[in-house]
Amino acid sequence: MFFVVLIFCAVYGRRFGDRGTALGLIGFQVYFLSLFVGATASVLPELYGVICVAFACSAAARFVLLPQTPAGTLDRLRRAFRARLAQLLATQAELLDAGPEEAEKVLADLRTGTARLHETALLIQGRLEDGTSDPAVARLLQRRVADAEIAAERLGLLLLTARSAQRTDTLTLHLPGAPLPAGGELPVRDEATVALRRDLQALRLLMLRPAGEASGTALAQVRNRLLGYREEENLPPAAPAVQDVFRGLGEAARAALGLRLALDGPQDESDDTPATARSREELDAEDTAIEISEGSETEEPRPTGLKRPTTRAAVQVAVGSSLAIVGGELLSAQRWYWAVLTCWIVFLNTASTGEILVKGYRRLLGTVLGVVAGIGLAALVGHHTWTAFALVLLFIFAMFYTAPLSYTLMSFFVTAMLGLLYTLLNTYSLSVLVLRIEETALGAACGVIAAAVVLPVHTDRRTNELLVAVLDRLADVTRGAVDQLSGGAGGDLVEQARELDQALADLRAATQPLTHPITPLRSRRNTVRYVVALLETCAYHGRSLAATAELLPTHPSIAADPRLRGACGRIVHNIEAIAAHVTDPKSPARIETGSSIASMLEPGTLRTPRYGRVTDRVLRHLQRLDEAVSGLARPLGLAGGPAQPRK
């Protein structure tokens, strides 16, 4: 009974933040440890001594041998971002050279590289507040990381377009398994493509070069050449799609320069060309314009009572643990706590019945494989104490190393390590390891039953709530970006784009039970992947619009156009209509269809003498966003109708 109360309090304590979570975890683990070693009152002093020694060793490793600070963690993430960016550029160069047989594999690698770069950017954004002392520096770094990510993703799309007979749909880069566009051209080796291969490698080397080595006349000439492409300098004679790739290279080089200035400080400017000098001036103007918004934030109403996630999870874990205790006692009066441990673990970092089911399956699979490995290793090294001890340490390292990558692998190493640990303690037996499988299966089943019966949160409900959150953030970003592009004040677009990315990451994680390989509903899995890919496409265009809008206050050569506000009305209406339909399928909301965004504008061009292609880029992003939002209606079962007149 006390164990169940302890588990309830440990989970309920999460509502008090990190301290409450840590206190609950420590309480559960210490109680479980006492059950594992069979602690009695007479051995408590020794047990306390062991815990103190372990705490001292952990503190020495954490704060002395391998000290970790928020600033140090952020610095490692920044270096990882640059490495990921260089890897993506290398994959893009491979795409340029890939023949018909290799193109699909390289495209899959391009998708993976783009997704990993985005994940690293999200990790950096999550560490900015703690890793920097100045909010202005944090905002500057967030802006430069976002610029580099957008420029790299756009460069990949331009390369895909250059390989095809028509402009590539953005969905090609986000939907797993989507083929290359029809009419793809074979790799050629004319003067333009040779220069393109050279410049892709040059940009990659510039990104990888450490700050202390990023100087010299040769590197300055490479940087100047790449930045010159932004202003139509030295563009080789080639097809328009290939020339667009060179312009994309110039934008990526500018983003790389801004990222280097933000990370490493001022650089040598003695060899700058006029184009490079102008890029630096633009970056300096943007840095000066960055201000920290002090506006008050409106807090969303928080659920109370049993609707609170921590309360619901605490009740579910308590019920599941009670079932696990009863069932565990029937299996073994000495090892029943293994079932309780599994029931506890499957509820950690999960929010729906589907997530708990998948996590329980992964733990059971890892345990079964770990038992097999533990039996084999115990037979091989059972009489070699130091070898077994070294393997235990190795498995502990592997357990923590693989935890963020694969929960199945982590469970495998935990179980294999326990088999060796039982060998060292002279308590090893085959029946104990088999019992672990039984207790693990029982604990996972109890967790799933409790989640499905007691205050259940179905996966559909969870994903629908997160989908509505993504759509709301997308509407905010689109509305704010177009408002600023139309001459208004769009607000903090960088922060809004960050919130959109985080909401999409939460949705992607919540849909894993629906896209898992064991999911029997194949058509539903494909639909979920398609919807998430469309949302990623929408997020890309929203980020790009926000990045372009952020240029307006500091670039007088980029003019606002009030006509864009009217063209955006249909997109925002459709986003809100889809959100209303997801919230309530009986909602009368309908999406609007009609002519293209470009045709909705009156004749005329934006006054952009040096950025003459900004107009086309904005319209292209709006058009693609309009198409992607309309495409969401079909898999979500929302009907459309003719567009209504708008002011």
C-alpha positions as CSV (number, residue, x, y, z in Angstrom):
1,M,0.0,0.0,0.0
2,F,2.8,2.4,0.9
3,F,4.5,1.7,-2.5
4,V,1.3,2.6,-4.4
5,V,1.0,5.9,-2.4
6,L,4.6,6.7,-3.0
7,I,4.1,6.1,-6.8
8,F,1.0,8.3,-6.8
9,C,2.9,11.2,-5.0
10,A,5.9,10.8,-7.2
11,V,3.9,11.2,-10.4
12,Y,1.6,13.9,-9.0
13,G,4.7,15.9,-7.9
14,R,5.5,16.6,-11.6
15,R,3.1,19.5,-11.4
16,F,5.6,21.4,-9.2
17,G,8.3,21.4,-12.0
18,D,11.7,20.0,-12.2
19,R,12.2,19.8,-8.4
20,G,9.0,17.9,-7.9
21,T,9.9,15.5,-10.7
22,A,13.4,14.9,-9.4
23,L,12.1,14.3,-5.8
24,G,9.6,11.8,-7.1
25,L,12.1,9.9,-9.2
26,I,14.6,9.7,-6.3
27,G,11.9,8.5,-3.9
28,F,10.8,5.8,-6.2
29,Q,14.3,4.6,-7.1
30,V,15.5,4.5,-3.5
31,Y,12.5,2.4,-2.5
32,F,12.9,0.1,-5.5
33,L,16.6,-0.3,-4.6
34,S,15.7,-1.4,-1.1
35,L,13.4,-4.0,-2.5
36,F,16.1,-5.2,-5.0
37,V,18.8,-5.7,-2.4
38,G,16.4,-7.0,0.2
39,A,17.3,-4.2,2.7
40,T,16.6,-4.7,6.4
41,A,17.0,-2.3,9.3
42,S,20.4,-3.8,10.2
43,V,21.9,-3.0,6.8
44,L,20.5,0.5,6.5
45,P,23.8,2.2,7.6
46,E,25.7,0.3,5.0
47,L,23.1,1.1,2.4
48,Y,23.2,4.8,3.3
49,G,27.0,4.7,3.0
50,V,26.8,3.1,-0.5
51,I,24.3,5.8,-1.6
52,C,26.6,8.5,-0.3
53,V,29.6,7.1,-2.1
54,A,27.6,6.8,-5.3
55,F,26.4,10.4,-4.9
56,A,29.9,11.6,-4.4
57,C,31.2,9.7,-7.4
58,S,28.4,11.1,-9.6
59,A,29.1,14.6,-8.3
60,A,32.8,14.3,-9.0
61,A,32.2,13.1,-12.5
62,R,29.5,15.7,-13.2
63,F,31.2,18.8,-11.7
64,V,35.0,17.9,-11.7
65,L,36.0,15.3,-14.3
66,L,33.4,16.2,-17.0
67,P,31.9,19.5,-15.9
68,Q,28.7,20.5,-17.8
69,T,27.4,24.1,-17.8
70,P,24.5,25.5,-19.8
71,A,26.9,27.6,-21.8
72,G,29.1,24.6,-22.5
73,T,26.1,22.5,-23.6
74,L,25.0,25.3,-25.9
75,D,28.5,25.6,-27.4
76,R,28.5,21.9,-28.2
77,L,25.1,22.2,-29.8
78,R,26.3,25.1,-31.9
79,R,29.2,23.1,-33.2
80,A,26.9,20.2,-33.9
81,F,24.6,22.5,-35.9
82,R,27.5,23.6,-38.1
83,A,28.5,20.0,-38.5
84,R,25.0,19.0,-39.5
85,L,24.8,21.8,-41.9
86,A,28.1,20.7,-43.5
87,Q,26.7,17.1,-43.8
88,L,23.6,18.4,-45.5
89,L,25.6,20.4,-48.0
90,A,27.6,17.3,-48.8
91,T,24.4,15.3,-49.4
92,Q,23.2,18.1,-51.7
93,A,26.4,17.8,-53.7
94,E,25.8,14.1,-54.0
95,L,22.3,14.8,-55.3
96,L,23.8,16.9,-58.0
97,D,26.0,14.0,-59.2
98,A,23.6,11.1,-58.5
99,G,22.4,9.1,-61.4
100,P,18.9,7.6,-61.8
101,E,19.9,4.5,-59.8
102,E,21.3,6.4,-56.8
103,A,18.9,9.4,-56.9
104,E,16.2,7.9,-54.6
105,K,18.7,6.9,-51.9
106,V,20.3,10.3,-52.0
107,L,16.9,12.0,-51.8
108,A,16.2,9.9,-48.7
109,D,19.5,11.0,-47.2
110,L,18.6,14.6,-48.1
111,R,15.3,14.2,-46.1
112,T,17.2,12.7,-43.2
113,G,19.8,15.4,-43.2
114,T,17.2,18.2,-43.4
115,A,15.3,16.7,-40.5
116,R,18.4,16.3,-38.3
117,L,19.4,19.9,-39.0
118,H,16.0,21.0,-37.9
119,E,16.2,18.9,-34.7
120,T,19.5,20.4,-33.8
121,A,18.1,23.9,-34.4
122,L,15.2,23.1,-32.0
123,L,17.7,21.8,-29.4
124,I,19.7,25.1,-29.7
125,Q,16.5,27.2,-29.3
126,G,15.6,25.2,-26.2
127,R,19.0,26.0,-24.6
128,L,19.3,29.7,-25.5
129,E,17.6,31.0,-22.3
130,D,19.9,29.1,-20.0
131,G,23.1,29.1,-22.1
132,T,23.3,32.9,-22.7
133,S,23.5,35.7,-20.2
134,D,22.1,38.4,-22.5
135,P,18.6,38.1,-24.0
136,A,19.8,40.1,-27.0
137,V,22.5,37.6,-27.7
138,A,20.0,34.7,-27.4
139,R,17.7,36.4,-29.8
140,L,20.5,37.1,-32.3
141,L,21.7,33.5,-32.2
142,Q,18.1,32.2,-32.6
143,R,17.7,34.4,-35.7
144,R,21.0,33.4,-37.3
145,V,20.3,29.7,-36.7
146,A,16.9,30.0,-38.3
147,D,18.3,31.9,-41.3
148,A,20.9,29.2,-41.9
149,E,18.3,26.4,-41.6
150,I,15.9,28.1,-44.0
151,A,18.7,28.9,-46.5
152,A,20.0,25.3,-46.4
153,E,16.5,23.8,-46.9
154,R,15.8,26.2,-49.8
155,L,19.1,25.3,-51.4
156,G,18.0,21.6,-51.4
157,L,14.7,22.5,-53.0
158,L,16.4,24.5,-55.7
159,L,18.7,21.6,-56.4
160,L,15.8,19.2,-56.8
161,T,14.1,21.7,-59.1
162,A,17.3,22.0,-61.2
163,R,17.2,18.2,-61.7
164,S,13.6,18.1,-62.8
165,A,11.7,19.3,-65.8
166,Q,9.4,21.5,-63.6
167,R,9.5,23.3,-60.3
168,T,9.7,20.8,-57.4
169,D,6.9,20.5,-55.0
170,T,8.1,21.3,-51.4
171,L,6.3,18.1,-50.2
172,T,9.0,16.1,-52.1
173,L,11.5,17.1,-49.3
174,H,9.1,16.3,-46.4
175,L,7.1,13.2,-47.4
176,P,9.0,9.9,-46.8
177,G,9.0,7.7,-49.9
178,A,8.0,10.5,-52.3
179,P,9.8,10.0,-55.6
180,L,11.8,12.5,-57.5
181,P,9.7,14.7,-59.8
182,A,9.0,13.2,-63.2
183,G,11.2,14.2,-66.1
184,G,14.4,14.3,-64.1
185,E,17.6,15.2,-66.0
186,L,20.7,13.2,-65.9
187,P,23.8,14.7,-64.3
188,V,25.8,16.7,-66.8
189,R,29.3,18.2,-66.7
190,D,29.0,21.6,-68.4
191,E,30.8,24.7,-67.1
192,A,27.9,25.8,-64.9
193,T,27.4,22.5,-63.1
194,V,31.1,22.1,-62.6
195,A,31.2,25.5,-61.0
196,L,28.1,24.5,-58.9
197,R,29.8,21.4,-57.6
198,R,32.9,23.4,-56.7
199,D,30.9,26.1,-54.9
200,L,28.9,23.6,-52.9
201,Q,32.1,22.0,-51.6
202,A,33.5,25.5,-50.9
203,L,30.5,26.4,-48.8
204,R,30.8,23.2,-46.9
205,L,34.4,23.8,-46.1
206,L,33.7,27.4,-45.0
207,M,31.1,26.1,-42.6
208,L,33.4,23.5,-41.1
209,R,36.4,25.8,-40.8
210,P,37.1,26.7,-37.2
211,A,37.1,30.4,-36.3
212,G,40.8,30.6,-35.9
213,E,41.4,29.2,-39.3
214,A,38.6,31.0,-41.2
215,S,40.9,33.7,-42.5
216,G,43.3,34.2,-45.4
217,T,43.1,35.6,-48.9
218,A,41.9,32.3,-50.5
219,L,39.0,31.8,-48.1
220,A,38.1,35.5,-48.5
221,Q,37.9,35.1,-52.3
222,V,35.7,32.0,-52.0
223,R,33.4,33.9,-49.6
224,N,33.3,36.9,-51.9
225,R,32.5,34.8,-54.9
226,L,29.6,33.1,-53.2
227,L,28.1,36.3,-51.7
228,G,28.4,37.9,-55.1
229,Y,25.8,35.5,-56.5
230,R,23.1,37.2,-54.4
231,E,23.5,40.3,-56.5
232,E,23.7,38.6,-59.8
233,E,27.5,38.9,-60.0
234,N,29.3,36.4,-62.2
235,L,26.3,34.1,-62.7
236,P,27.4,31.5,-65.3
237,P,25.3,31.1,-68.5
238,A,22.9,28.3,-67.7
239,A,19.2,27.3,-67.4
240,P,17.2,29.6,-65.1
241,A,16.7,26.7,-62.6
242,V,20.5,26.3,-62.4
243,Q,21.0,30.0,-62.0
244,D,18.5,29.9,-59.1
245,V,20.7,27.4,-57.4
246,F,23.7,29.8,-57.6
247,R,21.5,32.5,-56.1
248,G,20.5,30.1,-53.4
249,L,24.2,29.5,-52.8
250,G,24.6,33.2,-52.3
251,E,21.8,33.3,-49.7
252,A,23.3,30.3,-47.9
253,A,26.7,32.0,-47.9
254,R,25.1,35.1,-46.3
255,A,23.4,32.9,-43.7
256,A,26.7,31.2,-43.0
257,L,28.4,34.6,-42.6
258,G,25.7,35.7,-40.2
259,L,26.0,32.5,-38.2
260,R,29.8,32.8,-38.0
261,L,29.5,36.5,-36.9
262,A,27.0,35.5,-34.2
263,L,29.1,32.5,-33.0
264,D,32.6,33.8,-33.3
265,G,32.4,37.6,-33.3
266,P,33.9,40.1,-35.8
267,Q,36.0,38.8,-38.7
268,D,38.7,40.2,-40.9
269,E,37.2,42.6,-43.4
270,S,40.3,43.7,-45.3
271,D,39.6,41.5,-48.4
272,D,35.9,42.2,-48.7
273,T,34.4,43.0,-52.0
274,P,31.5,45.5,-52.3
275,A,29.0,42.7,-52.3
276,T,30.5,41.2,-49.1
277,A,30.6,44.6,-47.5
278,R,27.0,45.1,-48.2
279,S,26.1,41.7,-46.7
280,R,28.0,42.7,-43.6
281,E,26.2,46.0,-43.4
282,E,22.8,44.2,-43.7
283,L,23.7,41.8,-41.0
284,D,24.9,44.7,-38.7
285,A,21.6,46.6,-39.4
286,E,19.6,43.5,-38.5
287,D,21.6,43.0,-35.3
288,T,21.0,46.6,-34.3
289,A,17.2,46.3,-35.0
290,I,16.8,43.3,-32.7
291,E,14.9,44.3,-29.6
292,I,13.6,42.2,-26.8
293,S,9.8,42.4,-26.6
294,E,8.6,43.1,-23.1
295,G,5.0,42.5,-23.9
296,S,2.8,40.7,-21.4
297,E,2.0,37.2,-22.2
298,T,-1.6,35.9,-21.8
299,E,-1.6,32.6,-20.0
300,E,-3.9,30.0,-21.3
301,P,-6.3,28.5,-18.8
302,R,-4.9,25.5,-17.1
303,P,-7.0,22.4,-16.5
304,T,-7.9,21.5,-12.9
305,G,-8.9,18.4,-11.0
306,L,-8.8,15.1,-12.8
307,K,-8.3,17.0,-16.1
308,R,-4.9,18.0,-15.0
309,P,-2.3,15.8,-16.8
310,T,-0.3,15.1,-13.7
311,T,-3.4,14.1,-11.6
312,R,-4.7,11.9,-14.4
313,A,-1.3,10.2,-14.8
314,A,-0.9,9.7,-11.0
315,V,-4.3,8.0,-10.8
316,Q,-3.5,5.8,-13.8
317,V,0.0,4.8,-12.5
318,A,-1.4,4.0,-9.0
319,V,-4.1,1.8,-10.5
320,G,-1.7,0.1,-12.9
321,S,0.9,-0.4,-10.1
322,S,-1.8,-2.0,-7.9
323,L,-2.6,-4.5,-10.6
324,A,1.1,-5.1,-11.2
325,I,1.7,-5.8,-7.5
326,V,-1.2,-8.3,-7.3
327,G,-0.1,-10.0,-10.5
328,G,3.6,-9.9,-9.6
329,E,2.9,-11.6,-6.3
330,L,1.2,-14.4,-8.1
331,L,4.3,-14.9,-10.3
332,S,6.9,-14.4,-7.6
333,A,6.7,-13.3,-4.0
334,Q,10.3,-12.1,-4.2
335,R,10.5,-10.4,-7.6
336,W,7.1,-8.8,-7.9
337,Y,8.6,-5.3,-8.0
338,W,9.9,-5.9,-11.6
339,A,6.3,-5.6,-12.8
340,V,5.7,-2.4,-10.9
341,L,9.0,-1.0,-12.3
342,T,7.8,-1.6,-15.9
343,C,4.3,-0.2,-15.2
344,W,6.0,2.9,-13.8
345,I,8.4,3.3,-16.7
346,V,5.9,3.0,-19.5
347,F,4.1,6.1,-18.1
348,L,7.2,8.2,-18.1
349,N,7.2,10.9,-20.9
350,T,4.0,9.5,-22.4
351,A,0.6,11.2,-22.7
352,S,-1.7,8.8,-24.5
353,T,-2.8,5.1,-24.6
354,G,-1.0,4.6,-27.9
355,E,2.3,6.0,-26.6
356,I,2.1,3.7,-23.6
357,L,1.3,0.7,-25.7
358,V,4.3,1.3,-28.0
359,K,6.7,2.0,-25.1
360,G,5.5,-1.2,-23.4
361,Y,6.1,-3.2,-26.6
362,R,9.6,-1.7,-27.0
363,R,10.5,-2.5,-23.4
364,L,9.3,-6.1,-23.7
365,L,11.2,-6.6,-26.9
366,G,14.4,-5.2,-25.5
367,T,14.0,-7.3,-22.3
368,V,13.5,-10.5,-24.3
369,L,16.6,-9.8,-26.4
370,G,18.6,-8.8,-23.3
371,V,17.7,-12.0,-21.5
372,V,19.1,-14.0,-24.4
373,A,22.3,-11.9,-24.4
374,G,22.5,-12.2,-20.6
375,I,22.3,-16.0,-20.7
376,G,25.0,-16.2,-23.3
377,L,27.3,-13.8,-21.6
378,A,26.8,-15.4,-18.2
379,A,27.9,-18.7,-19.7
380,L,31.0,-17.1,-21.3
381,V,32.3,-14.9,-18.6
382,G,30.6,-16.3,-15.5
383,H,33.9,-17.4,-14.0
384,H,35.9,-14.3,-14.9
385,T,34.9,-11.7,-12.4
386,W,36.8,-8.7,-13.8
387,T,35.7,-9.4,-17.3
388,A,32.1,-9.5,-16.2
389,F,32.6,-6.3,-14.2
390,A,34.1,-4.5,-17.3
391,L,31.1,-5.6,-19.4
392,V,28.7,-4.3,-16.8
393,L,30.4,-0.9,-17.0
394,L,30.3,-1.1,-20.8
395,F,26.6,-1.9,-20.8
396,I,25.9,1.0,-18.4
397,F,27.6,3.3,-20.9
398,A,25.7,1.8,-23.8
399,M,22.4,2.1,-21.8
400,F,22.8,5.9,-21.4
401,Y,24.2,6.4,-24.8
402,T,21.3,4.6,-26.6
403,A,18.5,6.0,-24.4
404,P,17.8,9.1,-26.6
405,L,18.1,6.9,-29.8
406,S,16.2,3.7,-29.1
407,Y,14.2,2.7,-26.1
408,T,14.4,-1.0,-27.2
409,L,18.2,-0.8,-27.3
410,M,18.3,0.8,-23.8
411,S,16.1,-2.0,-22.4
412,F,18.3,-4.6,-24.1
413,F,21.5,-3.2,-22.4
414,V,19.7,-2.9,-19.0
415,T,18.6,-6.5,-19.1
416,A,22.0,-7.8,-20.3
417,M,23.7,-5.8,-17.6
418,L,21.4,-7.3,-15.0
419,G,22.3,-10.8,-16.1
420,L,26.0,-10.1,-15.6
421,L,25.2,-8.3,-12.3
422,Y,23.4,-11.4,-11.0
423,T,26.5,-13.4,-12.0
424,L,28.8,-11.1,-10.0
425,L,26.4,-11.4,-7.0
426,N,26.3,-15.2,-7.3
427,T,22.5,-15.0,-7.6
428,Y,22.3,-15.8,-11.3
429,S,19.8,-18.4,-12.6
430,L,18.0,-19.0,-15.8
431,S,14.7,-18.9,-14.0
432,V,15.3,-15.4,-12.7
433,L,15.9,-14.0,-16.2
434,V,12.8,-15.8,-17.5
435,L,10.9,-14.4,-14.6
436,R,12.0,-10.9,-15.6
437,I,10.4,-11.4,-19.0
438,E,7.2,-12.5,-17.4
439,E,7.2,-9.6,-14.9
440,T,8.0,-7.1,-17.7
441,A,5.1,-8.4,-19.9
442,L,2.8,-8.2,-16.9
443,G,3.8,-4.7,-15.9
444,A,3.4,-3.4,-19.5
445,A,0.0,-5.0,-19.7
446,C,-1.1,-3.5,-16.4
447,G,0.1,-0.1,-17.6
448,V,-1.8,-0.4,-20.9
449,I,-5.0,-1.6,-19.1
450,A,-4.9,1.3,-16.6
451,A,-4.3,3.9,-19.4
452,A,-7.1,2.5,-21.5
453,V,-9.7,2.2,-18.7
454,V,-8.9,4.8,-16.1
455,L,-9.4,8.4,-17.3
456,P,-8.1,7.4,-20.8
457,V,-6.5,9.9,-23.2
458,H,-6.9,8.2,-26.6
459,T,-4.3,8.8,-29.2
460,D,-6.8,10.4,-31.6
461,R,-7.8,12.9,-29.0
462,R,-4.2,13.7,-28.2
463,T,-3.1,14.1,-31.8
464,N,-6.2,16.2,-32.6
465,E,-5.4,18.6,-29.7
466,L,-1.8,19.0,-30.9
467,L,-2.9,19.3,-34.6
468,V,-5.1,22.3,-33.6
469,A,-2.2,23.8,-31.7
470,V,0.0,23.5,-34.8
471,L,-2.7,25.1,-37.0
472,D,-3.1,28.0,-34.5
473,R,0.6,28.7,-34.5
474,L,0.7,28.4,-38.3
475,A,-2.1,31.0,-38.6
476,D,-0.2,33.3,-36.2
477,V,3.0,33.1,-38.2
478,T,1.3,33.6,-41.5
479,R,-0.8,36.4,-40.4
480,G,2.1,38.2,-38.7
481,A,4.5,37.7,-41.6
482,V,2.1,38.9,-44.2
483,D,1.0,41.8,-42.1
484,Q,4.6,42.9,-41.8
485,L,5.2,42.4,-45.5
486,S,2.1,44.5,-46.1
487,G,3.5,47.4,-44.1
488,G,2.2,46.6,-40.6
489,A,3.8,45.4,-37.4
490,G,4.0,41.7,-37.5
491,G,5.2,41.2,-33.9
492,D,8.0,38.8,-32.8
493,L,8.0,36.6,-35.9
494,V,11.1,34.6,-34.9
495,E,9.5,33.6,-31.6
496,Q,6.3,32.7,-33.4
497,A,8.2,30.5,-35.8
498,R,9.9,28.8,-32.9
499,E,6.6,28.1,-31.3
500,L,5.3,26.7,-34.5
501,D,8.3,24.4,-34.8
502,Q,7.9,23.2,-31.2
503,A,4.2,22.5,-31.7
504,L,5.0,20.5,-34.8
505,A,7.7,18.5,-33.0
506,D,5.2,17.7,-30.2
507,L,2.7,16.5,-32.8
508,R,5.3,14.4,-34.7
509,A,6.2,12.6,-31.4
510,A,2.5,12.0,-30.5
511,T,1.8,10.4,-33.9
512,Q,4.6,7.8,-33.5
513,P,2.1,5.1,-32.3
514,L,0.1,5.7,-35.5
515,T,3.1,5.4,-37.7
516,H,4.9,2.6,-35.9
517,P,5.7,-0.5,-38.1
518,I,3.5,-2.7,-35.9
519,T,0.5,-0.5,-36.6
520,P,-2.0,-2.8,-38.4
521,L,-3.9,0.0,-40.1
522,R,-1.6,0.7,-43.1
523,S,-3.8,3.2,-44.8
524,R,-4.2,5.2,-41.6
525,R,-0.4,5.2,-41.1
526,N,0.1,6.6,-44.6
527,T,-2.6,9.3,-44.0
528,V,-0.8,10.4,-40.8
529,R,2.5,10.6,-42.5
530,Y,1.0,12.6,-45.4
531,V,-0.6,15.0,-43.0
532,V,2.5,15.5,-41.0
533,A,4.5,16.0,-44.2
534,L,2.0,18.6,-45.3
535,L,2.3,20.4,-42.0
536,E,6.1,20.4,-42.3
537,T,5.8,21.9,-45.7
538,C,3.5,24.6,-44.3
539,A,5.9,25.3,-41.5
540,Y,8.8,25.7,-44.0
541,H,6.9,28.3,-46.0
542,G,5.7,30.0,-42.8
543,R,9.3,30.2,-41.5
544,S,10.5,31.5,-44.9
545,L,7.8,34.2,-45.0
546,A,8.7,35.2,-41.5
547,A,12.4,35.4,-42.4
548,T,11.7,37.6,-45.4
549,A,9.4,39.8,-43.4
550,E,12.1,40.3,-40.8
551,L,14.3,41.9,-43.5
552,L,11.9,44.8,-44.1
553,P,12.7,47.1,-41.2
554,T,16.5,47.2,-42.0
555,H,16.4,47.0,-45.8
556,P,15.0,50.1,-47.6
557,S,15.5,48.4,-50.9
558,I,12.7,45.9,-50.0
559,A,9.4,47.6,-50.0
560,A,6.2,46.5,-48.4
561,D,3.1,45.8,-50.5
562,P,-0.4,46.3,-48.9
563,R,-2.0,44.0,-51.5
564,L,-0.4,41.0,-49.8
565,R,-2.7,41.4,-46.8
566,G,-5.8,40.7,-48.9
567,A,-4.1,37.7,-50.7
568,C,-3.3,36.2,-47.3
569,G,-7.0,36.3,-46.1
570,R,-8.0,33.0,-47.8
571,I,-5.0,31.1,-46.4
572,V,-5.7,32.2,-42.8
573,H,-9.4,31.5,-43.2
574,N,-8.6,28.0,-44.5
575,I,-6.2,27.3,-41.6
576,E,-8.8,28.4,-39.1
577,A,-11.5,26.3,-40.8
578,I,-9.4,23.2,-40.7
579,A,-8.7,23.8,-37.0
580,A,-12.4,24.3,-36.3
581,H,-13.2,21.0,-38.1
582,V,-10.6,19.1,-36.2
583,T,-12.0,20.5,-32.9
584,D,-15.6,19.7,-33.9
585,P,-16.3,17.6,-37.0
586,K,-19.9,19.1,-37.0
587,S,-18.5,22.6,-37.4
588,P,-20.0,24.4,-40.5
589,A,-16.6,25.8,-41.4
590,R,-15.5,25.1,-45.1
591,I,-12.3,25.9,-46.9
592,E,-12.3,28.3,-49.7
593,T,-10.9,27.6,-53.2
594,G,-10.3,29.9,-56.1
595,S,-7.7,31.4,-58.3
596,S,-4.0,31.4,-57.5
597,I,-2.5,33.9,-55.1
598,A,-0.5,35.6,-57.8
599,S,-3.6,36.3,-59.9
600,M,-5.4,37.8,-56.9
601,L,-2.9,40.7,-56.9
602,E,-3.3,43.7,-59.1
603,P,-0.7,44.2,-61.8
604,G,2.5,45.7,-60.6
605,T,5.7,44.8,-58.8
606,L,7.3,45.5,-55.5
607,R,9.9,48.3,-55.5
608,T,12.9,46.0,-55.0
609,P,15.7,47.2,-57.3
610,R,18.4,45.0,-55.7
611,Y,16.1,42.2,-54.5
612,G,13.9,42.0,-57.6
613,R,13.2,38.3,-56.9
614,V,11.8,38.9,-53.4
615,T,8.4,39.5,-54.9
616,D,8.4,36.2,-56.7
617,R,9.7,34.4,-53.6
618,V,7.0,35.8,-51.4
619,L,4.3,35.0,-53.9
620,R,5.7,31.5,-54.4
621,H,5.8,30.8,-50.6
622,L,2.2,32.1,-50.3
623,Q,1.1,30.0,-53.3
624,R,2.8,26.8,-51.9
625,L,1.3,27.5,-48.5
626,D,-2.1,28.0,-50.0
627,E,-1.8,24.7,-51.8
628,A,-0.5,22.8,-48.8
629,V,-3.3,24.1,-46.5
630,S,-5.9,23.2,-49.1
631,G,-4.3,19.8,-49.4
632,L,-4.8,19.2,-45.7
633,A,-8.6,19.4,-46.1
634,R,-8.8,16.2,-48.1
635,P,-7.3,13.7,-45.7
636,L,-9.0,15.4,-42.8
637,G,-12.4,15.1,-44.4
638,L,-13.2,18.8,-44.8
639,A,-15.2,20.0,-47.8
640,G,-14.4,23.1,-49.8
641,G,-16.3,25.9,-51.5
642,P,-15.8,29.0,-53.7
643,A,-13.9,31.9,-52.2
644,Q,-15.9,34.7,-50.6
645,P,-15.2,38.4,-51.4
646,R,-12.7,39.9,-49.0
647,K,-11.8,43.5,-48.2
